[in-house]
Amino acid sequence: MSPYRLADRWLLADGLLQAALEELAIDGLRGREGVAFLLGRHYDRDGHVTHLVVLRGDRLVKTENHLQIPSALMNEVTDLVIAQEGVLLGQIHSHGPGYGVDLSYSDHNFGIRAPGFLSLVAPDFGMRPGTRVQDCGVHVFDEPGGFRRMAITEIRTRFGDLLGTRAAVLVAKL
């Protein structure tokens, strides 16, 4: 029996994806990957994604094809999750033009690897106008195989809108 709660569906607060893409585009304009975390709560078998956690700090490494988040900054993310009495449901990061939206070797093998954890990859450093969830690479961590990419049909059935809830943006910084 797994200690993890797994969502059958994820409901995104209004404006969450747009806020995430705007955050990713800040780094995209500098020709580098961006990253943010998805915070929320489980309600029955639904994951309600209500907050975007953006990262700030000099020790956060972002390049054209690499991200490195220091453990001290992850501690700050954890503190925000605890303060919201929530759970970290996933992350979104960007890949540059020509890199696609599949997970890289390091995406598959490093970072958070927990059952049900989402990893979204936005195309074109998050700067493509009109990007929708299904335009991203949407991956979920399944035991025992690891991350797997969802097909468009699965995304359409497993993602929806969290009506009446506006996304909040939190900042984790060193």
Number of C-alpha atoms within 10 A of each C-alpha: 3 7 6 10 16 18 19 13 19 22 18 24 22 18 14 22 19 15 18 26 27 16 22 26 23 16 20 23 12 13 18 22 26 33 27 24 22 27 26 23 18 17 10 11 12 17 24 25 27 23 26 26 22 20 21 12 12 7 13 15 14 17 14 18 14 15 18 12 15 13 10 12 18 15 14 16 22 16 13 19 20 12 9 13 11 18 19 22 25 23 19 23 25 33 28 20 16 8 15 16 22 20 20 13 8 10 17 17 12 8 10 15 19 17 20 21 23 25 28 27 26 33 23 23 29 30 21 14 8 9 16 12 18 17 16 23 24 24 24 19 20 16 12 7 7 16 23 17 18 15 12 15 9 13 20 13 11 15 17 15 15 18 10 8 15 14 19 16 16 17 13 19 17 14
